[in-house]
Amino acid sequence: MSSSESNGYGSGESVFVLCETCHWSATCFDKSRIDSEKCVICGNTAISTFPILPNEEFAFNYSERHGVELEFGLK
């Protein structure tokens, strides 16, 4: 059984989505269900997506001094 069949959705691939302009972010458990063309908050088209593997975890941090910090690791 493929991952898309096992979760009942389209692609079954998880992604982290980040707007480069306003720093809105989301974790999407099915990348086929997101609009990665523009930010849902500010409408900008500077959107980045990062794949998240099933055995990965990540931390998201934002500060005025350092900006956006992403830390990825294994579970």
N, C-alpha and C positions, 0 to 999 in steps of 0.2 A: 504494500500500500504506500503510495507517495504521500509526502507531507501535505499537499493540497487536498488529497482525499481524506486524510486523517483529521484535518481541522474543519472540513466542511466549507471552506472558502476558496478563493481563486488560487493565488500563487503560493500561499503558505509561507512566504519569505518575510521575515521581520526586518524592519528598517527603522533607523533613527532619522528624523527629518528636522532640519534646522534652517531657519531664514537667516541669511547673512546680513540683513538690514536691521530687523527689529528683534532678532534672537528668539522669536517664537520657536518652540520645538515640540515634538511629539514622538512617541514610540508607536509605530504602526505594526500590528501583528500580521497584516496581509497587505503587501505593497501594491497589489492590484487595486485596492480600494481607496488609494489616496490620489490627490491631484498634485503631482510634483512640479507642475508648471508655474504655480504662483503661491505666495503666502496667503493663508486664509485670514490673517490679521491685517497686514499692510498692503497686500496685493503685489508686492515686488516679485520679480522673477528670479532673484538670486537665492535659489533654494539648493541646499546640499542634502544628499541622502547617504547614509552609511549603513551597510548591511550588518545585521546582528545575527550571529550564528547561534544555534540552540544551546551551545555550551559556553556562551559568552555573557558577561554582564558589563555594565558601564555606569559611570557616574558623570553627571552633568553639573558644572558649576559656572556661575557668571559673577564677575565683579567689574566695577568701573576701571580698576587699575589693570587687571590682567585680561579682561574680555571673557570669551567663552573658553572653558577648559573641559575637554572630554578625556576620561580615563577609561580604557577598555582592559578587561582581564578575563581570565577563565573562571567559571563558577567552581 
